[in-house]
Amino acid sequence: MRGVAVDVATKGVTANTIAYGYMNAGMLHDVPEPLLAEVKRGIPMDHFGRPEQIAEAIEYLIHSEYTTGQTLHINGGQWMP
């Protein structure tokens, strides 16, 4: 994404990505509880995210004229680059 951001920056376009972790939605509801507990142990915040948190990040990026070439990690600290 950084390369794309550099290529389009002079055109007034921003380019970012969102890398999200386990959200309390969708297929997660079909996972057996023992496996969910094991996954949750790997998340420092000790809970799954809310889908609204992804929407909030998108909203931020839509309104941020000066954020470009970034990856927002929304995962409760499960993965930190």
Backbone bond lengths (Angstrom), bond angles and torsions (degrees), N, CA, C in turn:
res aa  C-N    CA-C-N  psi(-1)  N-CA   C-N-CA  omega(-1)  CA-C   N-CA-C  phi
1 M - - - 1.431 - - 1.526 111.31 -
2 R 1.318 115.95 -29.52 1.469 118.53 -179.91 1.520 111.38 -62.49
3 G 1.319 116.02 -39.50 1.464 119.56 178.60 1.513 111.54 -64.03
4 V 1.310 116.96 -42.78 1.465 121.49 177.27 1.521 109.32 -62.36
5 A 1.324 116.92 -44.18 1.457 121.01 -179.73 1.519 111.38 -58.26
6 V 1.315 117.12 -42.58 1.464 120.84 178.82 1.523 110.23 -65.20
7 D 1.324 116.89 -42.61 1.469 121.45 -177.80 1.522 112.89 -63.65
8 V 1.316 118.49 -34.00 1.466 120.59 -173.98 1.525 113.81 -106.51
9 A 1.316 117.95 -0.41 1.463 121.13 -175.10 1.528 112.67 -58.76
10 T 1.302 117.93 -40.72 1.472 119.99 -177.91 1.522 112.50 -72.89
11 K 1.305 117.73 -9.39 1.464 122.12 178.46 1.531 111.69 -95.46
12 G 1.328 116.71 4.21 1.455 120.69 179.86 1.514 113.86 77.91
13 V 1.324 116.03 20.16 1.459 121.29 -179.34 1.523 108.82 -107.78
14 T 1.327 116.36 137.59 1.452 120.24 173.88 1.524 108.95 -106.31
15 A 1.321 116.53 152.90 1.468 121.77 -178.72 1.522 108.43 -138.97
16 N 1.317 115.85 118.21 1.459 122.39 -177.95 1.523 109.60 -140.37
17 T 1.318 115.64 165.61 1.459 120.33 175.41 1.530 109.26 -131.09
18 I 1.323 113.94 159.73 1.459 120.84 175.36 1.525 107.09 -122.28
19 A 1.315 115.78 124.16 1.462 121.70 176.48 1.525 106.80 -110.46
20 Y 1.310 115.21 104.54 1.465 117.67 -176.05 1.520 111.03 -105.03
21 G 1.304 113.57 153.48 1.455 120.70 179.92 1.516 110.97 -96.82
22 Y 1.310 116.02 -147.46 1.459 121.70 -177.39 1.526 110.12 -73.61
23 M 1.320 115.40 121.30 1.453 121.73 178.33 1.531 109.13 -109.69
24 N 1.292 115.58 145.49 1.458 121.80 -179.67 1.530 109.09 -75.31
25 A 1.333 115.21 72.05 1.466 120.93 -176.18 1.524 109.68 -164.39
26 G 1.306 114.64 167.44 1.458 121.89 170.79 1.510 115.14 55.82
27 M 1.325 115.15 -132.18 1.464 121.97 -173.86 1.521 113.27 -63.68
28 L 1.317 117.36 -18.87 1.468 119.95 179.30 1.533 110.92 -58.95
29 H 1.329 116.29 -29.01 1.468 120.44 -179.86 1.528 112.35 -70.61
30 D 1.328 117.58 -14.56 1.463 121.59 179.66 1.527 113.26 -95.52
31 V 1.326 116.74 -2.33 1.463 121.10 -177.81 1.529 108.91 -84.72
32 P 1.322 118.57 134.86 1.469 121.35 179.36 1.538 111.34 -59.73
33 E 1.306 115.41 144.04 1.465 121.85 -176.60 1.533 113.72 -54.61
34 P 1.337 120.20 -42.77 1.469 118.78 179.15 1.540 112.58 -59.50
35 L 1.313 116.92 -37.86 1.462 120.30 178.40 1.526 110.57 -70.72
36 L 1.339 117.47 -39.06 1.462 120.56 176.41 1.526 111.09 -59.69
37 A 1.329 116.12 -42.46 1.466 120.41 179.41 1.520 110.93 -61.92
38 E 1.325 116.45 -39.30 1.469 120.37 178.88 1.524 110.94 -66.31
39 V 1.313 117.01 -43.28 1.465 120.95 178.28 1.523 109.92 -62.45
40 K 1.317 116.50 -44.52 1.460 121.60 -177.68 1.529 111.85 -60.92
41 R 1.339 117.24 -31.99 1.471 120.55 177.95 1.533 111.71 -62.51
42 G 1.315 117.00 -23.82 1.462 120.75 178.75 1.517 113.96 -86.64
43 I 1.328 116.62 0.75 1.464 121.40 179.91 1.525 108.32 -106.43
44 P 1.331 118.39 112.36 1.464 120.22 -177.03 1.532 114.39 -53.84
45 M 1.332 118.70 -32.12 1.466 120.42 179.58 1.524 111.94 -80.06
46 D 1.333 117.23 -5.69 1.462 124.32 172.05 1.532 114.60 61.98
47 H 1.329 116.68 29.63 1.457 119.93 172.08 1.525 109.41 -159.79
48 F 1.326 115.05 163.21 1.455 120.39 178.14 1.520 108.99 -84.80
49 G 1.322 115.34 154.16 1.451 119.92 -179.73 1.516 112.61 -76.11
50 R 1.320 114.34 166.28 1.463 121.47 175.17 1.526 108.52 -98.97
51 P 1.320 118.94 139.14 1.458 120.78 179.05 1.534 112.40 -54.83
52 E 1.314 116.32 -31.12 1.471 120.20 179.36 1.524 111.75 -60.72
53 Q 1.322 116.52 -26.05 1.465 119.31 179.78 1.525 111.39 -67.65
54 I 1.304 117.05 -31.28 1.467 120.12 175.17 1.522 109.10 -69.88
55 A 1.322 116.65 -43.58 1.466 120.47 178.32 1.529 110.78 -59.86
56 E 1.325 117.08 -38.96 1.468 121.11 178.54 1.524 111.01 -64.30
57 A 1.314 117.10 -38.97 1.466 120.69 177.96 1.523 110.62 -66.06
58 I 1.327 116.26 -41.20 1.466 120.17 177.55 1.522 109.86 -61.99
59 E 1.313 115.88 -44.62 1.468 120.77 178.30 1.527 110.62 -58.16
60 Y 1.319 116.55 -43.91 1.469 120.60 177.18 1.523 110.70 -57.96
61 L 1.317 116.63 -49.04 1.461 119.82 -177.25 1.523 112.31 -65.60
62 I 1.310 117.04 -35.42 1.468 120.21 178.06 1.521 110.57 -59.99
63 H 1.325 116.58 -39.69 1.464 121.13 -174.51 1.524 114.00 -95.46
64 S 1.307 118.22 0.23 1.461 121.12 -178.30 1.520 109.83 -99.52
65 E 1.318 116.33 102.79 1.461 121.19 -178.20 1.524 112.81 -73.82
66 Y 1.328 116.34 -16.30 1.462 119.56 -170.62 1.521 113.04 -114.37
67 T 1.309 117.21 6.53 1.456 121.20 177.17 1.516 107.82 -101.95
68 T 1.318 116.30 118.14 1.463 119.46 179.71 1.525 109.82 -152.19
69 G 1.308 115.30 150.79 1.464 120.93 179.54 1.511 114.00 74.20
70 Q 1.322 117.34 20.11 1.457 121.35 -174.48 1.521 111.77 -110.23
71 T 1.317 114.41 156.04 1.449 121.79 169.64 1.516 107.42 -118.97
72 L 1.332 116.60 118.83 1.459 121.03 176.81 1.522 108.15 -89.39
73 H 1.305 116.19 123.21 1.468 121.82 -179.59 1.521 108.32 -99.65
74 I 1.331 115.33 110.97 1.457 121.12 -178.88 1.531 106.40 -113.31
75 N 1.338 115.42 88.14 1.461 118.88 -171.60 1.528 113.90 -148.92
76 G 1.324 117.39 17.29 1.454 119.48 177.94 1.524 114.52 66.02
77 G 1.328 115.82 18.49 1.463 120.49 -179.38 1.523 114.18 87.26
78 Q 1.323 117.23 7.34 1.466 119.87 -178.20 1.526 111.43 -62.54
79 W 1.305 116.13 -36.84 1.459 120.13 178.85 1.510 108.21 -136.09
80 M 1.328 116.22 122.15 1.466 120.68 -179.60 1.519 108.46 -126.30
81 P 1.323 116.60 113.50 1.481 119.02 -179.05 1.506 113.14 -68.19
